């Protein structure tokens, strides 16, 4: 069975780690691609077939469906990013996006190799 990792889970988990470790509320699309690739590798390494859904259409759906959480920042040239809105917290992200994650996905999102791609590995 193939597992689909939505952009909303990818963004939320990246921002949880970035906020906790760097107090950063912004994740670039470039970083999301790298992070997602390693998350998928971690899942596959553990016998789970997985694909992450990251496209312009999925990004538009993310902003439309989760406009209370996220917005797109186009202010830095060649570094478009998704930003967590100022009124949202790490706990809000955890409660909404991590509460129903499977254990194997949570482990992949927080794996040291995944965190290296976010620049937050210890």
C-alpha positions in Angstrom: 0.0 0.0 0.0 1.4 3.4 -1.0 1.2 6.2 1.5 0.6 9.7 0.3 2.3 12.5 2.3 0.4 15.8 1.7 2.1 19.1 1.5 0.2 20.2 4.6 1.8 17.5 6.7 5.2 18.2 5.2 4.9 22.0 5.9 3.5 21.6 9.4 6.2 19.1 10.5 9.0 21.2 9.0 7.7 24.3 10.7 7.3 22.5 14.1 11.0 21.6 14.0 12.1 25.0 12.6 10.2 26.9 15.3 11.3 24.7 18.2 15.0 24.7 17.2 15.5 28.0 15.4 12.4 30.1 16.2 11.8 30.2 12.4 8.3 30.6 11.1 9.2 30.2 7.4 10.2 27.3 5.2 11.3 27.6 1.6 10.0 25.4 -1.2 13.5 24.3 -1.9 13.9 23.1 1.7 10.5 21.4 1.6 11.6 19.4 -1.5 14.8 18.3 0.2 13.1 17.5 3.5 10.3 15.6 1.8 12.7 13.5 -0.2 14.5 12.4 2.9 11.2 11.7 4.7 10.2 9.4 1.8 13.5 7.7 1.9 13.1 7.0 5.6 9.7 5.5 5.1 10.9 3.4 2.2 13.9 2.2 4.2 11.4 0.9 6.7 9.4 -1.0 4.1 6.7 1.7 3.5 6.0 2.8 -0.1 5.4 6.6 0.0 5.1 9.6 -2.2 4.8 13.2 -1.2 2.4 15.6 -2.9 4.2 18.8 -3.7 3.0 20.8 -6.7 1.6 24.2 -7.5 -1.9 22.7 -7.3 -1.3 21.1 -3.9 0.3 24.3 -2.7 -2.8 26.3 -3.8 -5.0 23.8 -2.0 -2.8 24.1 1.1 -3.3 27.9 1.2 -7.0 27.6 0.4 -7.7 24.9 3.0 -5.4 26.1 5.7 -5.4 29.9 5.2 -5.8 30.3 9.0 -2.4 28.6 9.4 -0.2 29.4 6.4 0.5 32.0 3.7 3.1 32.3 0.9 5.9 34.7 1.1 7.2 36.0 -2.2 9.4 38.7 -0.7 12.8 37.1 -1.2 14.0 36.6 -4.8 14.3 32.9 -5.8 13.3 31.8 -2.3 9.5 31.7 -2.2 8.4 30.2 1.1 5.5 29.1 3.2 5.1 31.1 6.4 3.2 30.2 9.6 0.8 33.1 10.5 1.8 35.1 13.5 -1.2 34.1 15.7 -0.4 30.3 15.3 1.9 28.4 17.7 3.8 25.2 17.6 1.1 23.7 19.8 -1.5 24.7 17.3 0.5 22.9 14.6 1.0 19.8 16.8 -2.6 19.6 17.8 -3.9 20.0 14.2 -1.3 18.1 12.1 0.5 15.6 14.4 -2.4 14.3 16.4 -3.4 11.8 13.7 -0.1 11.0 12.1 0.9 7.3 12.0 4.0 6.5 14.1 6.1 5.6 11.1 5.4 9.0 9.5 6.2 10.8 12.7 9.4 8.9 13.0 10.3 9.8 9.4 9.4 13.5 9.9 11.7 13.7 13.0 14.5 11.4 11.8 17.9 12.9 12.2 18.6 12.7 8.4 15.3 14.6 7.8 16.2 17.3 10.3 19.6 17.8 8.6 17.7 18.9 5.5 15.9 21.5 7.6 19.2 22.7 9.1 18.1 21.8 12.7 19.8 18.5 13.4 21.7 18.5 16.7 
